[in-house]
Each structure stands twice: as structure tokens, then as C-alpha cells.
Amino acid sequence: MEFAGQQVVHETQYFAGPFGAPAWRAALAESMPGRTVRET
């Protein structure tokens, strides 16, 4: 983020693609309604 005084003047956000839970925690993961994730 870039600020000018106390105002935000520029912000960059980066988002990764969705990914499935690793095998060790797959039993703890809950799927979000309306979303599908491809296993890689």
C-alpha cells in the first residue's frame, strides 16, 4: 500500500488460485457452497 498522509493512494492485492486441502487435513476441511476445487 502507498499512503499520502493518512490516505491510501495505491493498493495492490495478489490472489492465488483455489486449491484443495492437503491429505493430512482433508477431514477437517469444509467445502464452500457453490464452489468446486480441482485437485492438482
PDBQT receptor file of N, H, CA, C and O in Angstrom, charges set to zero:
ATOM      1  N   MET A   1       0.837  -1.174   0.000  1.00  0.00    +0.000 N 
ATOM      2  CA  MET A   1       0.000   0.000   0.000  1.00  0.00    +0.000 C 
ATOM      3  C   MET A   1       0.883   1.239   0.000  1.00  0.00    +0.000 C 
ATOM      4  O   MET A   1       1.955   1.277   0.604  1.00  0.00    +0.000 OA
ATOM      5  N   GLU A   2       0.393   2.232  -0.693  1.00  0.00    +0.000 N 
ATOM      6  H   GLU A   2      -0.477   2.200  -1.184  1.00  0.00    +0.000 HD
ATOM      7  CA  GLU A   2       1.082   3.526  -0.675  1.00  0.00    +0.000 C 
ATOM      8  C   GLU A   2       0.157   4.541  -0.011  1.00  0.00    +0.000 C 
ATOM      9  O   GLU A   2      -1.047   4.569  -0.264  1.00  0.00    +0.000 OA
ATOM     10  N   PHE A   3       0.736   5.354   0.826  1.00  0.00    +0.000 N 
ATOM     11  H   PHE A   3       1.715   5.331   1.031  1.00  0.00    +0.000 HD
ATOM     12  CA  PHE A   3      -0.027   6.352   1.555  1.00  0.00    +0.000 C 
ATOM     13  C   PHE A   3       0.453   7.751   1.215  1.00  0.00    +0.000 C 
ATOM     14  O   PHE A   3       1.629   7.959   0.919  1.00  0.00    +0.000 OA
ATOM     15  N   ALA A   4      -0.459   8.703   1.259  1.00  0.00    +0.000 N 
ATOM     16  H   ALA A   4      -1.415   8.534   1.500  1.00  0.00    +0.000 HD
ATOM     17  CA  ALA A   4      -0.146  10.127   1.181  1.00  0.00    +0.000 C 
ATOM     18  C   ALA A   4      -0.778  10.734   2.426  1.00  0.00    +0.000 C 
ATOM     19  O   ALA A   4      -1.990  10.942   2.474  1.00  0.00    +0.000 OA
ATOM     20  N   GLY A   5       0.031  11.012   3.417  1.00  0.00    +0.000 N 
ATOM     21  H   GLY A   5       1.016  10.842   3.378  1.00  0.00    +0.000 HD
ATOM     22  CA  GLY A   5      -0.510  11.424   4.710  1.00  0.00    +0.000 C 
ATOM     23  C   GLY A   5      -1.199  10.223   5.338  1.00  0.00    +0.000 C 
ATOM     24  O   GLY A   5      -0.583   9.176   5.538  1.00  0.00    +0.000 OA
ATOM     25  N   GLN A   6      -2.473  10.379   5.647  1.00  0.00    +0.000 N 
ATOM     26  H   GLN A   6      -2.974  11.229   5.485  1.00  0.00    +0.000 HD
ATOM     27  CA  GLN A   6      -3.234   9.270   6.225  1.00  0.00    +0.000 C 
ATOM     28  C   GLN A   6      -4.175   8.636   5.209  1.00  0.00    +0.000 C 
ATOM     29  O   GLN A   6      -5.032   7.836   5.584  1.00  0.00    +0.000 OA
ATOM     30  N   GLN A   7      -4.035   8.974   3.939  1.00  0.00    +0.000 N 
ATOM     31  H   GLN A   7      -3.339   9.624   3.634  1.00  0.00    +0.000 HD
ATOM     32  CA  GLN A   7      -4.893   8.437   2.880  1.00  0.00    +0.000 C 
ATOM     33  C   GLN A   7      -4.164   7.364   2.089  1.00  0.00    +0.000 C 
ATOM     34  O   GLN A   7      -2.971   7.495   1.814  1.00  0.00    +0.000 OA
ATOM     35  N   VAL A   8      -4.873   6.310   1.725  1.00  0.00    +0.000 N 
ATOM     36  H   VAL A   8      -5.841   6.204   1.949  1.00  0.00    +0.000 HD
ATOM     37  CA  VAL A   8      -4.316   5.279   0.843  1.00  0.00    +0.000 C 
ATOM     38  C   VAL A   8      -4.444   5.805  -0.587  1.00  0.00    +0.000 C 
ATOM     39  O   VAL A   8      -5.535   6.180  -1.016  1.00  0.00    +0.000 OA
ATOM     40  N   VAL A   9      -3.332   5.834  -1.324  1.00  0.00    +0.000 N 
ATOM     41  H   VAL A   9      -2.445   5.530  -0.976  1.00  0.00    +0.000 HD
ATOM     42  CA  VAL A   9      -3.371   6.322  -2.699  1.00  0.00    +0.000 C 
ATOM     43  C   VAL A   9      -3.183   5.201  -3.723  1.00  0.00    +0.000 C 
ATOM     44  O   VAL A   9      -3.496   5.378  -4.900  1.00  0.00    +0.000 OA
ATOM     45  N   HIS A  10      -2.673   4.053  -3.281  1.00  0.00    +0.000 N 
ATOM     46  H   HIS A  10      -2.418   3.909  -2.325  1.00  0.00    +0.000 HD
ATOM     47  CA  HIS A  10      -2.488   2.919  -4.191  1.00  0.00    +0.000 C 
ATOM     48  C   HIS A  10      -2.416   1.637  -3.377  1.00  0.00    +0.000 C 
ATOM     49  O   HIS A  10      -1.782   1.584  -2.323  1.00  0.00    +0.000 OA
ATOM     50  N   GLU A  11      -3.084   0.597  -3.891  1.00  0.00    +0.000 N 
ATOM     51  H   GLU A  11      -3.599   0.640  -4.747  1.00  0.00    +0.000 HD
ATOM     52  CA  GLU A  11      -3.056  -0.696  -3.219  1.00  0.00    +0.000 C 
ATOM     53  C   GLU A  11      -3.002  -1.781  -4.283  1.00  0.00    +0.000 C 
ATOM     54  O   GLU A  11      -3.725  -1.717  -5.277  1.00  0.00    +0.000 OA
ATOM     55  N   THR A  12      -2.157  -2.769  -4.079  1.00  0.00    +0.000 N 
ATOM     56  H   THR A  12      -1.569  -2.822  -3.272  1.00  0.00    +0.000 HD
ATOM     57  CA  THR A  12      -2.067  -3.917  -4.970  1.00  0.00    +0.000 C 
ATOM     58  C   THR A  12      -2.358  -5.169  -4.150  1.00  0.00    +0.000 C 
ATOM     59  O   THR A  12      -1.777  -5.368  -3.082  1.00  0.00    +0.000 OA
ATOM     60  N   GLN A  13      -3.259  -6.011  -4.651  1.00  0.00    +0.000 N 
ATOM     61  H   GLN A  13      -3.730  -5.850  -5.518  1.00  0.00    +0.000 HD
ATOM     62  CA  GLN A  13      -3.576  -7.259  -3.976  1.00  0.00    +0.000 C 
ATOM     63  C   GLN A  13      -3.313  -8.401  -4.938  1.00  0.00    +0.000 C 
ATOM     64  O   GLN A  13      -3.610  -8.300  -6.129  1.00  0.00    +0.000 OA
ATOM     65  N   TYR A  14      -2.761  -9.478  -4.426  1.00  0.00    +0.000 N 
ATOM     66  H   TYR A  14      -2.520  -9.560  -3.459  1.00  0.00    +0.000 HD
ATOM     67  CA  TYR A  14      -2.477 -10.676  -5.208  1.00  0.00    +0.000 C 
ATOM     68  C   TYR A  14      -3.273 -11.833  -4.622  1.00  0.00    +0.000 C 
ATOM     69  O   TYR A  14      -3.323 -12.006  -3.404  1.00  0.00    +0.000 OA
ATOM     70  N   PHE A  15      -3.898 -12.629  -5.495  1.00  0.00    +0.000 N 
ATOM     71  H   PHE A  15      -3.858 -12.489  -6.484  1.00  0.00    +0.000 HD
ATOM     72  CA  PHE A  15      -4.695 -13.768  -5.052  1.00  0.00    +0.000 C 
ATOM     73  C   PHE A  15      -4.262 -15.008  -5.810  1.00  0.00    +0.000 C 
ATOM     74  O   PHE A  15      -4.117 -14.978  -7.032  1.00  0.00    +0.000 OA
ATOM     75  N   ALA A  16      -4.059 -16.083  -5.097  1.00  0.00    +0.000 N 
ATOM     76  H   ALA A  16      -4.176 -16.108  -4.104  1.00  0.00    +0.000 HD
ATOM     77  CA  ALA A  16      -3.710 -17.368  -5.718  1.00  0.00    +0.000 C 
ATOM     78  C   ALA A  16      -4.988 -18.071  -6.159  1.00  0.00    +0.000 C 
ATOM     79  O   ALA A  16      -6.079 -17.752  -5.685  1.00  0.00    +0.000 OA
ATOM     80  N   GLY A  17      -4.846 -19.014  -7.054  1.00  0.00    +0.000 N 
ATOM     81  H   GLY A  17      -3.960 -19.274  -7.439  1.00  0.00    +0.000 HD
ATOM     82  CA  GLY A  17      -5.981 -19.819  -7.465  1.00  0.00    +0.000 C 
ATOM     83  C   GLY A  17      -6.404 -20.750  -6.331  1.00  0.00    +0.000 C 
ATOM     84  O   GLY A  17      -5.614 -21.024  -5.427  1.00  0.00    +0.000 OA
ATOM     85  N   PRO A  18      -7.646 -21.238  -6.372  1.00  0.00    +0.000 N 
ATOM     86  CA  PRO A  18      -8.101 -22.149  -5.314  1.00  0.00    +0.000 C 
ATOM     87  C   PRO A  18      -7.350 -23.469  -5.364  1.00  0.00    +0.000 C 
ATOM     88  O   PRO A  18      -6.906 -23.904  -6.427  1.00  0.00    +0.000 OA
ATOM     89  N   PHE A  19      -7.214 -24.092  -4.225  1.00  0.00    +0.000 N 
ATOM     90  H   PHE A  19      -7.574 -23.739  -3.362  1.00  0.00    +0.000 HD
ATOM     91  CA  PHE A  19      -6.524 -25.377  -4.147  1.00  0.00    +0.000 C 
ATOM     92  C   PHE A  19      -7.175 -26.218  -3.059  1.00  0.00    +0.000 C 
ATOM     93  O   PHE A  19      -7.738 -25.689  -2.100  1.00  0.00    +0.000 OA
ATOM     94  N   GLY A  20      -7.092 -27.512  -3.216  1.00  0.00    +0.000 N 
ATOM     95  H   GLY A  20      -6.635 -27.942  -3.995  1.00  0.00    +0.000 HD
ATOM     96  CA  GLY A  20      -7.680 -28.435  -2.256  1.00  0.00    +0.000 C 
ATOM     97  C   GLY A  20      -6.832 -28.549  -0.996  1.00  0.00    +0.000 C 
ATOM     98  O   GLY A  20      -5.660 -28.172  -0.979  1.00  0.00    +0.000 OA
ATOM     99  N   ALA A  21      -7.450 -29.077   0.058  1.00  0.00    +0.000 N 
ATOM    100  H   ALA A  21      -8.402 -29.383   0.044  1.00  0.00    +0.000 HD
ATOM    101  CA  ALA A  21      -6.730 -29.275   1.321  1.00  0.00    +0.000 C 
ATOM    102  C   ALA A  21      -5.756 -30.431   1.177  1.00  0.00    +0.000 C 
ATOM    103  O   ALA A  21      -6.063 -31.405   0.490  1.00  0.00    +0.000 OA
ATOM    104  N   PRO A  22      -4.571 -30.352   1.817  1.00  0.00    +0.000 N 
ATOM    105  CA  PRO A  22      -3.648 -31.480   1.790  1.00  0.00    +0.000 C 
ATOM    106  C   PRO A  22      -4.279 -32.687   2.480  1.00  0.00    +0.000 C 
ATOM    107  O   PRO A  22      -5.178 -32.534   3.308  1.00  0.00    +0.000 OA
ATOM    108  N   ALA A  23      -3.815 -33.862   2.145  1.00  0.00    +0.000 N 
ATOM    109  H   ALA A  23      -3.085 -33.985   1.473  1.00  0.00    +0.000 HD
ATOM    110  CA  ALA A  23      -4.395 -35.103   2.671  1.00  0.00    +0.000 C 
ATOM    111  C   ALA A  23      -4.433 -35.123   4.202  1.00  0.00    +0.000 C 
ATOM    112  O   ALA A  23      -5.386 -35.641   4.785  1.00  0.00    +0.000 OA
ATOM    113  N   TRP A  24      -3.410 -34.566   4.860  1.00  0.00    +0.000 N 
ATOM    114  H   TRP A  24      -2.637 -34.145   4.387  1.00  0.00    +0.000 HD
ATOM    115  CA  TRP A  24      -3.347 -34.639   6.322  1.00  0.00    +0.000 C 
ATOM    116  C   TRP A  24      -4.446 -33.831   7.009  1.00  0.00    +0.000 C 
ATOM    117  O   TRP A  24      -4.754 -34.088   8.173  1.00  0.00    +0.000 OA
ATOM    118  N   ARG A  25      -5.046 -32.860   6.315  1.00  0.00    +0.000 N 
ATOM    119  H   ARG A  25      -4.796 -32.651   5.370  1.00  0.00    +0.000 HD
ATOM    120  CA  ARG A  25      -6.138 -32.103   6.942  1.00  0.00    +0.000 C 
ATOM    121  C   ARG A  25      -7.428 -32.106   6.134  1.00  0.00    +0.000 C 
ATOM    122  O   ARG A  25      -8.332 -31.316   6.410  1.00  0.00    +0.000 OA
ATOM    123  N   ALA A  26      -7.524 -32.977   5.149  1.00  0.00    +0.000 N 
ATOM    124  H   ALA A  26      -6.790 -33.618   4.926  1.00  0.00    +0.000 HD
ATOM    125  CA  ALA A  26      -8.724 -33.035   4.314  1.00  0.00    +0.000 C 
ATOM    126  C   ALA A  26      -9.973 -33.322   5.146  1.00  0.00    +0.000 C 
ATOM    127  O   ALA A  26     -11.049 -32.815   4.831  1.00  0.00    +0.000 OA
ATOM    128  N   ALA A  27      -9.847 -34.122   6.199  1.00  0.00    +0.000 N 
ATOM    129  H   ALA A  27      -8.972 -34.533   6.455  1.00  0.00    +0.000 HD
ATOM    130  CA  ALA A  27     -11.006 -34.446   7.032  1.00  0.00    +0.000 C 
ATOM    131  C   ALA A  27     -11.517 -33.219   7.799  1.00  0.00    +0.000 C 
ATOM    132  O   ALA A  27     -12.673 -33.198   8.223  1.00  0.00    +0.000 OA
ATOM    133  N   LEU A  28     -10.678 -32.207   7.979  1.00  0.00    +0.000 N 
ATOM    134  H   LEU A  28      -9.739 -32.224   7.634  1.00  0.00    +0.000 HD
ATOM    135  CA  LEU A  28     -11.068 -31.003   8.713  1.00  0.00    +0.000 C 
ATOM    136  C   LEU A  28     -11.630 -29.914   7.800  1.00  0.00    +0.000 C 
ATOM    137  O   LEU A  28     -12.249 -28.960   8.272  1.00  0.00    +0.000 OA
ATOM    138  N   ALA A  29     -11.414 -30.059   6.507  1.00  0.00    +0.000 N 
ATOM    139  H   ALA A  29     -10.911 -30.834   6.124  1.00  0.00    +0.000 HD
ATOM    140  CA  ALA A  29     -11.829 -29.023   5.561  1.00  0.00    +0.000 C 
ATOM    141  C   ALA A  29     -13.325 -29.102   5.286  1.00  0.00    +0.000 C 
ATOM    142  O   ALA A  29     -13.896 -30.189   5.202  1.00  0.00    +0.000 OA
ATOM    143  N   GLU A  30     -13.952 -27.938   5.148  1.00  0.00    +0.000 N 
ATOM    144  H   GLU A  30     -13.488 -27.055   5.216  1.00  0.00    +0.000 HD
ATOM    145  CA  GLU A  30     -15.365 -27.865   4.774  1.00  0.00    +0.000 C 
ATOM    146  C   GLU A  30     -15.458 -27.168   3.427  1.00  0.00    +0.000 C 
ATOM    147  O   GLU A  30     -14.799 -26.152   3.204  1.00  0.00    +0.000 OA
ATOM    148  N   SER A  31     -16.274 -27.709   2.528  1.00  0.00    +0.000 N 
ATOM    149  H   SER A  31     -16.809 -28.534   2.710  1.00  0.00    +0.000 HD
ATOM    150  CA  SER A  31     -16.415 -27.044   1.237  1.00  0.00    +0.000 C 
ATOM    151  C   SER A  31     -17.361 -25.859   1.346  1.00  0.00    +0.000 C 
ATOM    152  O   SER A  31     -18.295 -25.852   2.148  1.00  0.00    +0.000 OA
ATOM    153  N   MET A  32     -17.097 -24.870   0.527  1.00  0.00    +0.000 N 
ATOM    154  H   MET A  32     -16.339 -24.876  -0.125  1.00  0.00    +0.000 HD
ATOM    155  CA  MET A  32     -17.957 -23.697   0.476  1.00  0.00    +0.000 C 
ATOM    156  C   MET A  32     -19.080 -23.973  -0.520  1.00  0.00    +0.000 C 
ATOM    157  O   MET A  32     -18.818 -24.466  -1.617  1.00  0.00    +0.000 OA
ATOM    158  N   PRO A  33     -20.317 -23.666  -0.160  1.00  0.00    +0.000 N 
ATOM    159  CA  PRO A  33     -21.424 -23.905  -1.083  1.00  0.00    +0.000 C 
ATOM    160  C   PRO A  33     -21.218 -23.161  -2.405  1.00  0.00    +0.000 C 
ATOM    161  O   PRO A  33     -20.828 -21.994  -2.418  1.00  0.00    +0.000 OA
ATOM    162  N   GLY A  34     -21.483 -23.845  -3.502  1.00  0.00    +0.000 N 
ATOM    163  H   GLY A  34     -21.801 -24.793  -3.491  1.00  0.00    +0.000 HD
ATOM    164  CA  GLY A  34     -21.372 -23.224  -4.820  1.00  0.00    +0.000 C 
ATOM    165  C   GLY A  34     -19.968 -23.155  -5.375  1.00  0.00    +0.000 C 
ATOM    166  O   GLY A  34     -19.760 -22.561  -6.433  1.00  0.00    +0.000 OA
ATOM    167  N   ARG A  35     -18.982 -23.751  -4.688  1.00  0.00    +0.000 N 
ATOM    168  H   ARG A  35     -19.150 -24.233  -3.828  1.00  0.00    +0.000 HD
ATOM    169  CA  ARG A  35     -17.593 -23.705  -5.151  1.00  0.00    +0.000 C 
ATOM    170  C   ARG A  35     -17.037 -25.095  -5.340  1.00  0.00    +0.000 C 
ATOM    171  O   ARG A  35     -17.252 -25.978  -4.510  1.00  0.00    +0.000 OA
ATOM    172  N   THR A  36     -16.323 -25.290  -6.428  1.00  0.00    +0.000 N 
ATOM    173  H   THR A  36     -16.148 -24.573  -7.102  1.00  0.00    +0.000 HD
ATOM    174  CA  THR A  36     -15.630 -26.558  -6.636  1.00  0.00    +0.000 C 
ATOM    175  C   THR A  36     -14.151 -26.271  -6.796  1.00  0.00    +0.000 C 
ATOM    176  O   THR A  36     -13.763 -25.265  -7.391  1.00  0.00    +0.000 OA
ATOM    177  N   VAL A  37     -13.332 -27.156  -6.265  1.00  0.00    +0.000 N 
ATOM    178  H   VAL A  37     -13.647 -27.973  -5.783  1.00  0.00    +0.000 HD
ATOM    179  CA  VAL A  37     -11.885 -27.008  -6.326  1.00  0.00    +0.000 C 
ATOM    180  C   VAL A  37     -11.320 -28.243  -7.007  1.00  0.00    +0.000 C 
ATOM    181  O   VAL A  37     -11.611 -29.373  -6.613  1.00  0.00    +0.000 OA
ATOM    182  N   ARG A  38     -10.508 -28.015  -8.032  1.00  0.00    +0.000 N 
ATOM    183  H   ARG A  38     -10.272 -27.098  -8.352  1.00  0.00    +0.000 HD
ATOM    184  CA  ARG A  38      -9.856 -29.139  -8.719  1.00  0.00    +0.000 C 
ATOM    185  C   ARG A  38      -8.636 -29.560  -7.929  1.00  0.00    +0.000 C 
ATOM    186  O   ARG A  38      -7.847 -28.714  -7.507  1.00  0.00    +0.000 OA
ATOM    187  N   GLU A  39      -8.473 -30.845  -7.724  1.00  0.00    +0.000 N 
ATOM    188  H   GLU A  39      -9.114 -31.532  -8.067  1.00  0.00    +0.000 HD
ATOM    189  CA  GLU A  39      -7.270 -31.370  -7.067  1.00  0.00    +0.000 C 
ATOM    190  C   GLU A  39      -6.125 -31.318  -8.069  1.00  0.00    +0.000 C 
ATOM    191  O   GLU A  39      -6.313 -31.634  -9.244  1.00  0.00    +0.000 OA
ATOM    192  N   THR A  40      -4.948 -30.924  -7.615  1.00  0.00    +0.000 N 
ATOM    193  H   THR A  40      -4.796 -30.667  -6.661  1.00  0.00    +0.000 HD
ATOM    194  CA  THR A  40      -3.773 -30.877  -8.502  1.00  0.00    +0.000 C 
ATOM    195  C   THR A  40      -2.793 -31.942  -8.144  1.00  0.00    +0.000 C 
ATOM    196  O   THR A  40      -1.745 -32.056  -8.780  1.00  0.00    +0.000 OA
TER     197      THR A  40
